[in-house]
Amino acid sequence: MQNQGAPVRRSATGRIPQWAMDEAVRNQRASVPQAPLLPSPSGDLLLTAPGAAARSRAVELTAGHPFRSRLARALGVRRPEHSWQTGARGEELVARELARLGHPWVTLHSVPVGTRGSDIDHVVIGPAGVFTLNSKHHRGARVRVDGDRVWVNRQYQHYVRNSRHEAVRAARMLSAAVGFPVPAQGLVVPVGAATFDVRRQPADVRVVNRARVRRWLGDRQRVWSDDQVAAVVQVARRPGTWVG
């Protein structure tokens, strides 16, 4: 029997296993009963596995040089596809935490945005609003946050700037699709860091490690009814919402 607590992986053909699709449908029915599940000819983003975009990119890079990739891994040499694989694993670990939020929270993973191959790791929709999460897998690293500045092993990263951009973009697209204002807040979620030192949070983005992200979201004040949550979920799950 498939372990439903494990991360969902696509098959060799790139398709999501049927058990994962069935589980996503069951979870959506339980989480948002006001939103009937209608078949969509253009797809349903609720069925996208965590880390799908990153894993797809890793497969593309490996396919071009399969022997070189295997040799590099055996020798401990990192290639670009290894970074994408690590990123995908981080998204899967964050997804496990988000799955524990419960009703009426709903999470979409690896949401494609625009037409240039961009995606948002996780879009979380619930009574406290919309949150765009950017997972950053840095196993054993030292992460320090001081306002907009984030360092990983003393190297500056543009994580806050990028997260802010994702949130603004998501808010614009969801608001246009649902017909009422949908604010969104960006979160940077470090995964696997050995030390995590937050000296000062950014003004409009939050940096919350994986171990605390579920509690942080659950502690936010309610701003929407379950009906409003359902309305936003219905438009968020449509790929067309994220194209403009």
C-alpha positions in Angstrom: 0.0 0.0 0.0 1.3 3.5 -0.9 2.4 5.5 2.1 0.2 8.6 1.8 2.4 10.6 4.2 5.3 10.3 1.7 6.1 13.0 -0.9 4.3 12.5 -4.2 6.7 11.6 -7.1 5.8 11.5 -10.7 6.1 8.3 -12.7 8.7 7.8 -15.4 6.1 9.2 -17.9 5.8 12.4 -15.9 2.3 11.6 -14.7 1.1 11.9 -11.1 0.2 8.5 -9.7 -3.6 7.8 -9.6 -3.5 7.4 -5.8 -2.1 10.9 -5.4 -4.8 12.4 -7.6 -7.5 10.6 -5.7 -6.1 11.8 -2.4 -6.0 15.4 -3.6 -9.6 15.3 -4.6 -10.6 13.8 -1.2 -8.6 16.5 0.6 -10.2 19.3 -1.4 -13.7 18.0 -0.7 -12.9 17.8 3.0 -11.2 21.2 3.1 -13.5 23.3 1.0 -17.0 21.8 0.9 -18.4 25.0 -0.7 -16.3 24.5 -3.8 -17.6 21.7 -6.0 -15.0 19.8 -7.9 -15.7 20.3 -11.6 -13.5 18.8 -14.2 -11.2 21.3 -15.9 -10.0 20.7 -19.5 -7.0 22.8 -18.8 -5.9 20.9 -15.7 -6.2 21.4 -11.9 -3.3 22.8 -10.0 -4.5 21.0 -6.8 -3.1 17.8 -8.4 0.4 19.2 -8.9 3.0 17.4 -6.7 5.3 19.4 -4.4 8.6 20.2 -6.2 7.2 19.2 -9.6 8.8 22.1 -11.5 12.2 21.7 -9.8 12.2 17.9 -10.4 11.1 18.5 -14.1 14.1 20.8 -14.6 16.4 18.3 -12.9 15.2 15.6 -15.3 15.8 17.8 -18.3 19.3 18.6 -17.3 20.1 15.0 -16.5 18.6 13.7 -19.8 21.2 15.7 -21.7 24.2 14.2 -19.9 23.1 11.1 -18.0 26.6 9.6 -17.7 28.2 12.9 -16.7 25.5 13.4 -14.0 26.0 9.9 -12.5 29.7 10.3 -12.5 29.6 13.7 -10.9 27.3 12.3 -8.1 29.7 9.4 -7.5 32.6 11.8 -7.2 30.7 14.2 -5.0 30.8 17.0 -7.6 27.6 19.1 -7.7 26.0 19.8 -11.0 23.0 22.1 -11.8 20.6 19.2 -11.7 21.6 18.3 -8.2 20.7 21.8 -7.0 17.2 21.4 -8.6 16.8 18.0 -6.9 17.8 19.4 -3.6 15.3 22.3 -4.0 12.5 19.8 -4.9 13.3 17.8 -1.7 13.0 21.0 0.3 9.6 21.8 -1.2 8.4 18.3 -0.4 9.5 18.7 3.3 7.7 22.0 3.6 4.6 20.5 1.9 4.4 17.9 4.7 4.1 20.6 7.3 1.5 22.5 5.3 -0.6 19.3 4.9 -1.1 19.4 8.6 -2.9 22.8 8.6 -6.3 21.2 8.2 -9.7 22.6 7.3 -10.3 25.1 5.7 -6.6 25.6 4.6 -5.7 24.6 1.1 -2.2 24.5 -0.5 -1.2 24.5 -4.1 2.3 23.4 -5.0 4.7 24.4 -7.8 2.2 26.9 -9.3 3.3 28.0 -12.8 3.3 31.8 -13.2 3.5 33.7 -16.5 4.9 32.2 -19.7 8.7 32.1 -18.9 8.9 29.1 -16.7 8.5 30.8 -13.3 6.7 29.1 -10.5 5.7 29.7 -6.9 6.8 26.8 -4.6 3.6 26.9 -2.5 0.4 29.1 -2.5 -1.4 28.7 0.8 -5.0 29.8 1.1 -6.9 29.9 4.3 -8.9 32.0 6.8 -5.9 34.2 7.4 -5.6 35.0 3.6 -3.1 34.1 0.9 0.6 33.3 1.5 3.2 32.6 -1.1 6.0 30.4 0.2 9.5 30.2 -1.2 11.3 27.1 0.1 15.1 27.2 0.5 16.8 24.0 1.2 20.2 24.6 2.9 21.0 21.5 4.8 23.6 22.2 7.6 23.9 25.9 6.6 24.1 29.0 8.8 21.2 31.3 8.0 21.0 34.8 9.3 18.2 37.4 8.7 18.5 41.1 9.3 15.6 42.9 7.7 15.7 42.5 3.9 19.1 41.0 4.1 19.5 37.2 4.3 22.8 35.5 4.5 23.5 31.8 3.9 27.0 30.8 5.1 27.9 34.5 4.9 26.7 34.8 1.3 24.0 37.4 0.7 20.8 36.0 -1.0 18.0 38.0 -2.7 15.4 35.8 -1.0 13.3 38.7 0.5 13.2 40.7 -2.7 12.1 37.6 -4.7 9.5 36.6 -2.2 8.0 40.1 -2.2 7.8 40.1 -5.9 6.0 36.7 -5.9 3.4 37.9 -3.3 2.7 41.1 -5.3 2.3 39.2 -8.5 0.0 36.5 -6.9 -2.2 39.2 -5.3 -2.7 40.9 -8.6 -3.6 37.8 -10.5 -5.9 36.4 -7.9 -7.7 39.7 -7.4 -8.3 40.0 -11.1 -9.6 36.4 -11.3 -11.9 36.4 -8.2 -13.3 39.9 -8.5 -12.4 41.2 -5.0 -9.1 42.4 -3.4 -6.8 39.5 -2.5 -3.7 40.6 -0.5 -0.9 38.1 -0.3 2.1 37.9 2.0 5.4 36.3 1.0 7.3 33.9 3.2 10.8 32.6 2.9 11.0 29.1 4.4 14.6 27.8 5.1 14.8 24.0 5.3 17.5 22.0 7.1 19.6 24.9 8.4 22.0 24.1 11.2 21.5 27.6 12.7 18.7 30.1 12.0 19.2 33.5 13.5 16.6 36.2 12.9 17.8 39.5 14.2 15.1 41.5 12.5 12.2 40.5 10.2 11.6 42.3 6.9 8.8 44.8 6.9 6.4 43.0 4.6 7.9 39.5 4.2 8.4 36.9 6.8 11.3 34.4 7.1 10.0 31.3 9.0 11.9 28.0 9.2 10.1 24.8 8.2 9.7 23.6 11.7 7.6 26.6 12.7 5.8 27.5 9.4 2.6 25.5 10.2 2.2 27.1 13.6 3.0 30.5 12.3 0.3 30.3 9.6 -2.2 28.8 12.1 -1.7 31.7 14.5 -2.6 34.3 12.0 -5.9 36.2 12.6 -8.9 35.2 10.5 -9.8 37.7 7.8 -11.9 35.6 5.5 -15.0 33.4 5.8 -14.9 29.8 4.6 -16.9 30.9 1.6 -14.3 33.5 0.6 -11.6 30.9 1.0 -13.5 28.6 -1.3 -13.9 31.3 -3.9 -10.2 32.1 -4.0 -9.3 28.4 -4.1 -11.6 27.9 -7.1 -9.8 30.5 -9.2 -6.3 29.7 -7.8 -6.5 26.0 -8.9 -7.0 27.1 -12.6 -3.8 27.4 -14.6 -5.3 30.3 -16.6 -5.4 32.5 -13.5 -1.6 32.6 -13.4 -0.9 33.3 -17.0 -1.5 37.1 -17.2 
